[in-house]
Amino acid sequence: VTPADTLATAANALMQSKQYAAAARLYDQLVQAHPGQAAYLVRLGVAQQLAGNLNAALDAYRASIRMSAGNVAQYNLGTVFALQGRPDSAFHWLHASIAAGFSSLQTLTTDTDLTTLHGDARWQELVDAVTRAATPCMYRPESRAFDFWVGEWNVTTQGGQPVGTSSMQLLLGG
């Protein structure tokens, strides 16, 4: 077990016990010791955000995004902007997270950090974008080519004699 593993385990334990400020201090130590690890920056951002240090969370998320941390950091950055009452920046980063692969409609619609955005006209566009990302087969024309076949069918011979039935359904998100 390396010192980084021990420190990460301790930081994770502090997060579990909701001691976010203490966890942030340990994640900051990990970031300083391992500056190339974007995951530590994301965890630092989460700890700072949960501790209420929103500007520090922004700094950590931005640094992790510069290291190509991915859609989680972009999504979380959007949530911080929403918490700060900065909807334009929030929507920008939430859409960026979708472009980077975020597709959890449940996370988006139940995240209380985004409550302030629900009354904004852009909210439904965001929900629609996540829905399309989560179920691309429902929106791609090439995936819809056989939709004419969906339904309940009676199968007959050329003479009209019944020989069976067929049921074609959209499953697994289309």
N, C-alpha and C positions, 0 to 999 in steps of 0.2 A: 504494500500500500504506500503510495507516494504522499508527500505532504499536501499536494493539491487535492488528492482524493479525500484526505482527512478533513481539509478545510471545506471542501465542497459538501461533504457529508454533514459537517457541522452547520453550514449555511442552510442546507436543505432542511435540517431538523428545526432550525430557527424559523424558517418559513412555515413549516408544518404547525409549529406552536404559535404562529402569528406574531412573532417578534421580528417584525419587518425591518425596523431600523438596525437592529443588531445583525440581521442577515445581510443587509445592504453593506455594512462595514466589512463583513467577511467576503462578500462577492467583490467588493472594491479591491480587497487584498489579492483575490484571485486574478482580477483584471490587471492589476499592476504586475503581478508575477508572470502572467501569461497573456501579454497584450495581443497576441494573434488569435485568441479564442473568442469568437463572436458570441458563443453560447453563454459565456460568463457575463458579457455585456448585457445580453437580453435578460438574464436572471437578475443582474444588478438593476436594470430598468424596472422589472416587475417589483422587486423589493422596494425600490424608491417610490414607485407609484403607490403601492399598498401602504407605505409609511406616510404618504401624503406629501412627499417631496417631488412635486410634479416637474419642476424645472430640471432637477437632477435626473429624473426618469427620461425626460426629453433628450438630455445629453447622452445618456447611455444608449437609448434606442437609436438615435441618429448615428452614433459611433458604430453600433452593430450593423446598421444598414449600409454604412460605407464599406463594411467588411463583407457585404452580401449575406447578411444573416437570414434574409428571406421574409416570408409573408407574416410570420408571427410578430416580428419587430415592427413591421409596417402597420399591422393591425393595431398593436398596442400603442404605437405613436398616435394613431388616429383617435384612440380612446382618451389619451391624455389631452389632446387638443379639444375633444368634446368636453372633458371635465373642466378645462380652462375657459370654456365659452367661446371657442374659436372654430366655428362650424366649417368655414371654408377650408381650413387646414385639415380638419377632421375628415371631411369628405374626400379631400385629395388623397390622404394616406390610406383611408379605407378602400378606395378604388384601386390604389396602387397594390394593396395587399391582395385584392381579388385578381389583378393582372399577374401577380406573382404566385397564384395558386390557392389563396384562401377560398374555401367553399362551404363553410359551416353556417348554414342558415340558422340553426338553433343557437349557436354562439352569438351570432349577430343580433338576433331578435330578443335574446334574454339578457344580454349584457347591460347591466344597469349603468355602466359608465357612459352608455350612448343614449340614455333616456332623453337628454336635452335635444337630441337630433330628431326625435320622432315626429315633432310638429313641423319640421322643415320639409318643403316640397321635394327636396332631393332624397329624402329618406326612402320613399317607395322605389325610386330609381336604384338606390343601393341594394335594397331587398331583392329587386328584380335581377340585378347583376349577380348577386350571390346565388340566387335560384338557378340562373342560367349556368353559372360555374359548377354548381352542385349536380345538375342534371343536364349535361350538354346534349345528350341524345334526344331530349325533348325539343331542342331548338335548332339542331343542324339539319338542313334539308336532306342531306344524304341519309340521315338516320330515320327519316320519315317516309322513305320511298315505298315501303310496304304497308303503310297505314291503311290503305284501301282494303286490306285483307282482315283487319281487326273486326271481330264480331262473331256471332254464332251462325254456323252454316250447316245446311242439310246437304249431304253428299248423295248424289243419285247417279245412276248409269245414264248413258245417252238416251235410253228409252224412258227415263223418268222413274225408274225403280229405286226406292230408298236403299242405300247401302251403308249409311253411317252418318255421323255428325262430326263437325269440326268446330273447335272453339279456339279463336286466336285472341290473345289478350296482351295489353301492354303491361310489362312487369319490370321490376328492378329500376324504377325511375325512367321508364320509357324505352 
